Amino acid sequence: MNRRKFINLIGCSCLSFGVHACTTAPITDRKQLKLIPESKLNAQAAKIFEKVKEKEKMSNDLKTLDEIKEIGKKIEFSISSYFNRENLIDPTVNFDWEYILIDNDKVKNAWCMPGGKIAIYTGILEVTKNTNGLAAVMGHEIAHAVAKHSVERASRGVLVRTSTSIIDIFSGGALSQINRSTGMDTVGLISSIGIMNPFNRKQESEADYLGMIFSSLSGYDIRETEKIWERMKEAKKGKEPPVFMSTHPSSTNRIKNIQGWLNEIIVKYPPIT
Protein backbone atom coordinates (compact mmCIF):
# COMPACT_ATOMS: atom_id res chain seq x y z
CA MET A 1 0.00 0.00 0.00
CA ASN A 2 1.47 3.38 -0.97
CA ARG A 3 1.69 6.36 1.36
CA ARG A 4 -1.29 8.25 -0.12
CA LYS A 5 -3.64 5.27 0.20
CA PHE A 6 -2.46 4.66 3.75
CA ILE A 7 -3.08 8.27 4.76
CA ASN A 8 -6.54 8.19 3.18
CA LEU A 9 -7.35 4.98 5.02
CA ILE A 10 -6.19 6.36 8.34
CA GLY A 11 -8.11 9.60 7.75
CA CYS A 12 -11.35 7.83 6.87
CA SER A 13 -11.05 5.47 9.81
CA CYS A 14 -10.44 8.31 12.26
CA LEU A 15 -13.33 10.29 10.80
CA SER A 16 -15.67 7.32 11.11
CA PHE A 17 -14.54 6.67 14.66
CA GLY A 18 -14.86 10.34 15.56
CA VAL A 19 -18.40 10.62 14.19
CA HIS A 20 -19.59 7.71 16.33
CA ALA A 21 -17.81 9.11 19.40
CA CYS A 22 -19.33 12.59 19.17
CA THR A 23 -21.86 13.55 21.84
CA THR A 24 -23.04 16.79 23.40
CA ALA A 25 -22.55 18.29 26.86
CA PRO A 26 -25.66 18.43 29.05
CA ILE A 27 -27.68 21.67 28.93
CA THR A 28 -25.11 23.62 26.88
CA ASP A 29 -25.28 21.13 23.96
CA ARG A 30 -21.61 21.77 23.18
CA LYS A 31 -20.27 19.03 20.90
CA GLN A 32 -17.86 16.64 22.60
CA LEU A 33 -15.51 13.88 21.52
CA LYS A 34 -15.55 10.79 23.75
CA LEU A 35 -13.23 7.95 22.80
CA ILE A 36 -12.63 6.64 26.33
CA PRO A 37 -15.36 4.67 28.19
CA GLU A 38 -16.71 6.65 31.14
CA SER A 39 -16.91 3.47 33.23
CA LYS A 40 -13.15 3.00 32.88
CA LEU A 41 -12.36 6.49 34.17
CA ASN A 42 -14.88 6.15 37.00
CA ALA A 43 -13.23 2.94 38.16
CA GLN A 44 -9.76 4.49 38.00
CA ALA A 45 -10.99 7.58 39.85
CA ALA A 46 -12.47 5.49 42.66
CA LYS A 47 -9.10 3.76 43.21
CA ILE A 48 -7.20 7.06 43.19
CA PHE A 49 -9.74 8.56 45.60
CA GLU A 50 -9.04 5.79 48.11
CA LYS A 51 -5.31 6.51 47.85
CA VAL A 52 -5.97 10.22 48.43
CA LYS A 53 -7.88 9.37 51.62
CA GLU A 54 -4.94 7.29 52.83
CA LYS A 55 -2.29 9.87 51.95
CA GLU A 56 -3.97 13.14 52.94
CA LYS A 57 -4.93 14.21 56.45
CA MET A 58 -8.69 14.22 56.87
CA SER A 59 -10.17 17.15 58.78
CA ASN A 60 -11.86 16.49 62.11
CA ASP A 61 -14.20 19.46 61.53
CA LEU A 62 -17.32 17.32 61.38
CA LYS A 63 -19.65 20.34 61.33
CA THR A 64 -18.15 21.60 58.05
CA LEU A 65 -18.03 18.10 56.60
CA ASP A 66 -21.73 17.67 57.41
CA GLU A 67 -22.43 20.98 55.67
CA ILE A 68 -20.50 19.79 52.61
CA LYS A 69 -22.48 16.56 52.55
CA GLU A 70 -25.77 18.43 52.93
CA ILE A 71 -24.93 20.75 50.04
CA GLY A 72 -23.86 17.74 48.00
CA LYS A 73 -27.11 15.87 48.65
CA LYS A 74 -29.14 18.89 47.56
CA ILE A 75 -27.13 19.24 44.36
CA GLU A 76 -27.39 15.49 43.69
CA PHE A 77 -31.16 15.67 44.06
CA SER A 78 -31.60 18.80 41.95
CA ILE A 79 -29.48 17.45 39.07
CA SER A 80 -31.37 14.15 38.89
CA SER A 81 -34.73 15.90 39.29
CA TYR A 82 -33.96 18.41 36.54
CA PHE A 83 -32.92 15.82 33.96
CA ASN A 84 -35.84 13.54 34.84
CA ARG A 85 -38.25 16.48 34.57
CA GLU A 86 -36.88 17.37 31.14
CA ASN A 87 -37.08 13.72 30.02
CA LEU A 88 -33.33 13.60 29.55
CA ILE A 89 -30.82 10.93 30.57
CA ASP A 90 -29.48 11.69 34.05
CA PRO A 91 -25.68 12.03 33.58
CA THR A 92 -25.15 11.14 37.26
CA VAL A 93 -27.08 7.87 37.20
CA ASN A 94 -23.88 5.81 37.56
CA PHE A 95 -22.24 8.09 40.13
CA ASP A 96 -21.15 6.76 43.51
CA TRP A 97 -21.12 10.06 45.41
CA GLU A 98 -18.62 10.61 48.22
CA TYR A 99 -17.37 13.72 50.04
CA ILE A 100 -14.21 14.36 52.05
CA LEU A 101 -12.70 17.41 53.76
CA ILE A 102 -8.89 17.52 53.60
CA ASP A 103 -7.08 19.33 56.40
CA ASN A 104 -4.74 21.63 54.47
CA ASP A 105 -5.10 25.37 54.99
CA LYS A 106 -2.39 26.15 52.43
CA VAL A 107 -4.38 24.69 49.52
CA LYS A 108 -7.27 26.80 48.23
CA ASN A 109 -8.80 24.12 46.09
CA ALA A 110 -11.59 21.61 45.58
CA TRP A 111 -12.17 18.93 42.96
CA CYS A 112 -14.64 16.33 41.79
CA MET A 113 -13.36 13.14 40.15
CA PRO A 114 -15.32 11.25 37.51
CA GLY A 115 -18.14 9.36 39.19
CA GLY A 116 -18.81 11.93 41.92
CA LYS A 117 -15.78 11.65 44.23
CA ILE A 118 -15.45 15.12 45.79
CA ALA A 119 -12.71 16.66 47.94
CA ILE A 120 -12.69 20.06 49.62
CA TYR A 121 -9.49 21.50 51.11
CA THR A 122 -9.86 23.55 54.29
CA GLY A 123 -7.83 26.34 52.68
CA ILE A 124 -10.62 27.22 50.27
CA LEU A 125 -13.03 27.84 53.15
CA GLU A 126 -11.27 31.20 53.59
CA VAL A 127 -12.54 32.09 50.12
CA THR A 128 -16.02 30.53 50.20
CA LYS A 129 -16.83 32.26 53.53
CA ASN A 130 -20.41 30.96 53.74
CA THR A 131 -22.83 28.22 52.66
CA ASN A 132 -23.73 29.90 49.36
CA GLY A 133 -20.05 30.34 48.55
CA LEU A 134 -19.30 26.71 49.34
CA ALA A 135 -22.25 25.62 47.18
CA ALA A 136 -20.90 27.74 44.31
CA VAL A 137 -17.50 26.02 44.46
CA MET A 138 -19.03 22.55 44.80
CA GLY A 139 -21.48 23.23 41.97
CA HIS A 140 -18.56 24.17 39.70
CA GLU A 141 -16.54 21.05 40.55
CA ILE A 142 -19.54 18.75 40.24
CA ALA A 143 -20.30 20.33 36.86
CA HIS A 144 -16.96 19.04 35.55
CA ALA A 145 -18.02 15.47 36.38
CA VAL A 146 -21.58 15.92 35.11
CA ALA A 147 -20.32 17.27 31.78
CA LYS A 148 -17.83 14.38 31.52
CA HIS A 149 -14.90 16.75 31.08
CA SER A 150 -12.36 14.13 32.18
CA VAL A 151 -13.61 11.72 29.52
CA GLU A 152 -13.36 14.50 26.97
CA ARG A 153 -9.83 15.51 27.97
CA ALA A 154 -8.61 11.92 27.94
CA SER A 155 -10.14 11.41 24.49
CA ARG A 156 -8.62 14.60 23.13
CA GLY A 157 -5.24 13.55 24.49
CA VAL A 158 -5.47 10.20 22.68
CA LEU A 159 -6.41 11.96 19.45
CA VAL A 160 -3.56 14.49 19.71
CA ARG A 161 -0.95 11.82 20.47
CA THR A 162 -2.15 9.57 17.65
CA SER A 163 -2.21 12.42 15.13
CA THR A 164 1.25 13.59 16.19
CA SER A 165 2.69 10.09 15.76
CA ILE A 166 1.19 9.75 12.28
CA ILE A 167 2.52 13.16 11.22
CA ASP A 168 5.95 12.29 12.60
CA ILE A 169 6.02 9.04 10.59
CA PHE A 170 5.11 10.70 7.31
CA SER A 171 7.35 13.71 7.85
CA GLY A 172 10.34 11.42 8.14
CA GLY A 173 10.69 12.06 11.88
CA ALA A 174 10.71 15.86 11.54
CA LEU A 175 8.78 16.39 14.77
CA SER A 176 11.13 14.12 16.72
CA GLN A 177 14.07 16.02 15.21
CA ILE A 178 12.63 19.32 16.49
CA ASN A 179 12.42 17.87 20.00
CA ARG A 180 16.00 16.58 19.85
CA SER A 181 17.39 19.87 18.53
CA THR A 182 15.60 22.04 21.11
CA GLY A 183 16.13 19.62 23.99
CA MET A 184 12.48 19.86 25.00
CA ASP A 185 9.05 18.59 24.02
CA THR A 186 8.41 21.47 21.62
CA VAL A 187 5.57 19.68 19.89
CA GLY A 188 3.93 18.90 23.21
CA LEU A 189 4.26 22.52 24.32
CA ILE A 190 2.74 23.84 21.09
CA SER A 191 -0.08 21.31 21.44
CA SER A 192 -0.73 22.36 25.02
CA ILE A 193 -0.78 26.09 24.28
CA GLY A 194 -2.57 25.87 20.96
CA ILE A 195 -4.99 23.01 21.57
CA MET A 196 -5.36 21.67 25.10
CA ASN A 197 -5.22 24.90 27.10
CA PRO A 198 -7.91 26.75 25.12
CA PHE A 199 -9.93 23.55 25.21
CA ASN A 200 -9.57 23.34 28.99
CA ARG A 201 -10.51 27.01 29.39
CA LYS A 202 -13.70 26.26 27.46
CA GLN A 203 -14.44 23.45 29.90
CA GLU A 204 -13.79 25.73 32.88
CA SER A 205 -16.22 28.33 31.56
CA GLU A 206 -18.79 25.61 30.93
CA ALA A 207 -18.33 24.36 34.50
CA ASP A 208 -18.82 27.90 35.79
CA TYR A 209 -22.11 28.15 33.88
CA LEU A 210 -23.40 24.68 34.75
CA GLY A 211 -22.26 25.04 38.36
CA MET A 212 -24.35 28.18 38.76
CA ILE A 213 -27.34 26.33 37.28
CA PHE A 214 -26.94 23.40 39.67
CA SER A 215 -26.53 25.74 42.66
CA SER A 216 -29.60 27.70 41.64
CA LEU A 217 -31.67 24.54 41.15
CA SER A 218 -30.55 23.48 44.64
CA GLY A 219 -31.87 26.67 46.24
CA TYR A 220 -28.59 28.51 46.85
CA ASP A 221 -27.98 32.20 46.18
CA ILE A 222 -25.77 32.22 43.09
CA ARG A 223 -25.08 35.95 43.47
CA GLU A 224 -22.33 34.80 45.84
CA THR A 225 -20.46 33.27 42.86
CA GLU A 226 -19.25 36.65 41.65
CA LYS A 227 -18.04 37.53 45.15
CA ILE A 228 -16.14 34.21 45.32
CA TRP A 229 -14.10 35.07 42.26
CA GLU A 230 -13.49 38.58 43.47
CA ARG A 231 -12.04 37.09 46.67
CA MET A 232 -10.07 34.53 44.68
CA LYS A 233 -8.65 37.28 42.48
CA GLU A 234 -7.58 39.20 45.56
CA ALA A 235 -6.01 36.06 47.06
CA LYS A 236 -3.91 35.53 43.92
CA LYS A 237 -2.60 39.10 44.17
CA GLY A 238 -2.03 39.50 40.45
CA LYS A 239 0.03 36.30 40.16
CA GLU A 240 -2.15 34.70 37.49
CA PRO A 241 -0.24 33.44 34.42
CA PRO A 242 -0.98 34.89 30.97
CA VAL A 243 -4.29 33.56 29.68
CA PHE A 244 -2.70 31.69 26.74
CA MET A 245 -0.50 29.76 29.20
CA SER A 246 -3.32 28.91 31.58
CA THR A 247 -5.88 26.12 31.62
CA HIS A 248 -8.31 28.44 33.44
CA PRO A 249 -9.92 31.71 32.35
CA SER A 250 -8.61 34.77 34.19
CA SER A 251 -10.55 35.85 37.28
CA THR A 252 -11.53 39.06 35.48
CA ASN A 253 -13.04 37.14 32.55
CA ARG A 254 -14.80 34.74 34.89
CA ILE A 255 -16.40 37.58 36.84
CA LYS A 256 -17.55 39.22 33.61
CA ASN A 257 -19.11 35.96 32.37
CA ILE A 258 -20.80 35.32 35.70
CA GLN A 259 -22.33 38.79 35.68
CA GLY A 260 -23.70 38.13 32.20
CA TRP A 261 -25.24 34.78 33.14
CA LEU A 262 -26.65 35.68 36.55
CA ASN A 263 -30.14 37.01 35.77
CA GLU A 264 -30.78 34.45 33.03
CA ILE A 265 -29.97 31.52 35.34
CA ILE A 266 -32.02 32.88 38.26
CA VAL A 267 -35.07 33.20 36.01
CA LYS A 268 -34.63 30.07 33.90
CA TYR A 269 -33.44 27.65 36.63
CA PRO A 270 -35.36 28.36 39.84
CA PRO A 271 -34.99 26.05 42.86
CA ILE A 272 -36.44 22.56 42.58
CA THR A 273 -38.52 21.68 45.63
C-alpha positions in Angstrom: 0.0 0.0 0.0 1.5 3.4 -1.0 1.7 6.4 1.4 -1.3 8.3 -0.1 -3.6 5.3 0.2 -2.5 4.7 3.7 -3.1 8.3 4.8 -6.5 8.2 3.2 -7.4 5.0 5.0 -6.2 6.4 8.3 -8.1 9.6 7.8 -11.3 7.8 6.9 -11.0 5.5 9.8 -10.4 8.3 12.3 -13.3 10.3 10.8 -15.7 7.3 11.1 -14.5 6.7 14.7 -14.9 10.3 15.6 -18.4 10.6 14.2 -19.6 7.7 16.3 -17.8 9.1 19.4 -19.3 12.6 19.2 -21.9 13.5 21.8 -23.0 16.8 23.4 -22.6 18.3 26.9 -25.7 18.4 29.0 -27.7 21.7 28.9 -25.1 23.6 26.9 -25.3 21.1 24.0 -21.6 21.8 23.2 -20.3 19.0 20.9 -17.9 16.6 22.6 -15.5 13.9 21.5 -15.5 10.8 23.7 -13.2 7.9 22.8 -12.6 6.6 26.3 -15.4 4.7 28.2 -16.7 6.6 31.1 -16.9 3.5 33.2 -13.2 3.0 32.9 -12.4 6.5 34.2 -14.9 6.1 37.0 -13.2 2.9 38.2 -9.8 4.5 38.0 -11.0 7.6 39.8 -12.5 5.5 42.7 -9.1 3.8 43.2 -7.2 7.1 43.2 -9.7 8.6 45.6 -9.0 5.8 48.1 -5.3 6.5 47.9 -6.0 10.2 48.4 -7.9 9.4 51.6 -4.9 7.3 52.8 -2.3 9.9 52.0 -4.0 13.1 52.9 -4.9 14.2 56.4 -8.7 14.2 56.9 -10.2 17.2 58.8 -11.9 16.5 62.1 -14.2 19.5 61.5 -17.3 17.3 61.4 -19.6 20.3 61.3 -18.1 21.6 58.1 -18.0 18.1 56.6 -21.7 17.7 57.4 -22.4 21.0 55.7 -20.5 19.8 52.6 -22.5 16.6 52.5 -25.8 18.4 52.9 -24.9 20.7 50.0 -23.9 17.7 48.0 -27.1 15.9 48.7 -29.1 18.9 47.6 -27.1 19.2 44.4 -27.4 15.5 43.7 -31.2 15.7 44.1 -31.6 18.8 41.9 -29.5 17.4 39.1 -31.4 14.2 38.9 -34.7 15.9 39.3 -34.0 18.4 36.5 -32.9 15.8 34.0 -35.8 13.5 34.8 -38.2 16.5 34.6 -36.9 17.4 31.1 -37.1 13.7 30.0 -33.3 13.6 29.5 -30.8 10.9 30.6 -29.5 11.7 34.0 -25.7 12.0 33.6 -25.1 11.1 37.3 -27.1 7.9 37.2 -23.9 5.8 37.6 -22.2 8.1 40.1 -21.2 6.8 43.5 -21.1 10.1 45.4 -18.6 10.6 48.2 -17.4 13.7 50.0 -14.2 14.4 52.1 -12.7 17.4 53.8 -8.9 17.5 53.6 -7.1 19.3 56.4 -4.7 21.6 54.5 -5.1 25.4 55.0 -2.4 26.2 52.4 -4.4 24.7 49.5 -7.3 26.8 48.2 -8.8 24.1 46.1 -11.6 21.6 45.6 -12.2 18.9 43.0 -14.6 16.3 41.8 -13.4 13.1 40.2 -15.3 11.2 37.5 -18.1 9.4 39.2 -18.8 11.9 41.9 -15.8 11.7 44.2 -15.4 15.1 45.8 -12.7 16.7 47.9 -12.7 20.1 49.6 -9.5 21.5 51.1 -9.9 23.5 54.3 -7.8 26.3 52.7 -10.6 27.2 50.3 -13.0 27.8 53.2 -11.3 31.2 53.6 -12.5 32.1 50.1 -16.0 30.5 50.2 -16.8 32.3 53.5 -20.4 31.0 53.7 -22.8 28.2 52.7 -23.7 29.9 49.4 -20.0 30.3 48.5 -19.3 26.7 49.3 -22.3 25.6 47.2 -20.9 27.7 44.3 -17.5 26.0 44.5 -19.0 22.5 44.8 -21.5 23.2 42.0 -18.6 24.2 39.7 -16.5 21.1 40.5 -19.5 18.8 40.2 -20.3 20.3 36.9 -17.0 19.0 35.6 -18.0 15.5 36.4 -21.6 15.9 35.1 -20.3 17.3 31.8 -17.8 14.4 31.5 -14.9 16.8 31.1 -12.4 14.1 32.2 -13.6 11.7 29.5 -13.4 14.5 27.0 -9.8 15.5 28.0 -8.6 11.9 27.9 -10.1 11.4 24.5 -8.6 14.6 23.1 -5.2 13.5 24.5 -5.5 10.2 22.7 -6.4 12.0 19.4 -3.6 14.5 19.7 -0.9 11.8 20.5 -2.2 9.6 17.6 -2.2 12.4 15.1 1.3 13.6 16.2 2.7 10.1 15.8 1.2 9.7 12.3 2.5 13.2 11.2 6.0 12.3 12.6 6.0 9.0 10.6 5.1 10.7 7.3 7.3 13.7 7.8 10.3 11.4 8.1 10.7 12.1 11.9 10.7 15.9 11.5 8.8 16.4 14.8 11.1 14.1 16.7 14.1 16.0 15.2 12.6 19.3 16.5 12.4 17.9 20.0 16.0 16.6 19.9 17.4 19.9 18.5 15.6 22.0 21.1 16.1 19.6 24.0 12.5 19.9 25.0 9.1 18.6 24.0 8.4 21.5 21.6 5.6 19.7 19.9 3.9 18.9 23.2 4.3 22.5 24.3 2.7 23.8 21.1 -0.1 21.3 21.4 -0.7 22.4 25.0 -0.8 26.1 24.3 -2.6 25.9 21.0 -5.0 23.0 21.6 -5.4 21.7 25.1 -5.2 24.9 27.1 -7.9 26.7 25.1 -9.9 23.5 25.2 -9.6 23.3 29.0 -10.5 27.0 29.4 -13.7 26.3 27.5 -14.4 23.5 29.9 -13.8 25.7 32.9 -16.2 28.3 31.6 -18.8 25.6 30.9 -18.3 24.4 34.5 -18.8 27.9 35.8 -22.1 28.1 33.9 -23.4 24.7 34.8 -22.3 25.0 38.4 -24.3 28.2 38.8 -27.3 26.3 37.3 -26.9 23.4 39.7 -26.5 25.7 42.7 -29.6 27.7 41.6 -31.7 24.5 41.2 -30.5 23.5 44.6 -31.9 26.7 46.2 -28.6 28.5 46.9 -28.0 32.2 46.2 -25.8 32.2 43.1 -25.1 36.0 43.5 -22.3 34.8 45.8 -20.5 33.3 42.9 -19.2 36.6 41.7 -18.0 37.5 45.2 -16.1 34.2 45.3 -14.1 35.1 42.3 -13.5 38.6 43.5 -12.0 37.1 46.7 -10.1 34.5 44.7 -8.6 37.3 42.5 -7.6 39.2 45.6 -6.0 36.1 47.1 -3.9 35.5 43.9 -2.6 39.1 44.2 -2.0 39.5 40.4 0.0 36.3 40.2 -2.1 34.7 37.5 -0.2 33.4 34.4 -1.0 34.9 31.0 -4.3 33.6 29.7 -2.7 31.7 26.7 -0.5 29.8 29.2 -3.3 28.9 31.6 -5.9 26.1 31.6 -8.3 28.4 33.4 -9.9 31.7 32.4 -8.6 34.8 34.2 -10.6 35.9 37.3 -11.5 39.1 35.5 -13.0 37.1 32.5 -14.8 34.7 34.9 -16.4 37.6 36.8 -17.5 39.2 33.6 -19.1 36.0 32.4 -20.8 35.3 35.7 -22.3 38.8 35.7 -23.7 38.1 32.2 -25.2 34.8 33.1 -26.6 35.7 36.5 -30.1 37.0 35.8 -30.8 34.4 33.0 -30.0 31.5 35.3 -32.0 32.9 38.3 -35.1 33.2 36.0 -34.6 30.1 33.9 -33.4 27.6 36.6 -35.4 28.4 39.8 -35.0 26.1 42.9 -36.4 22.6 42.6 -38.5 21.7 45.6 
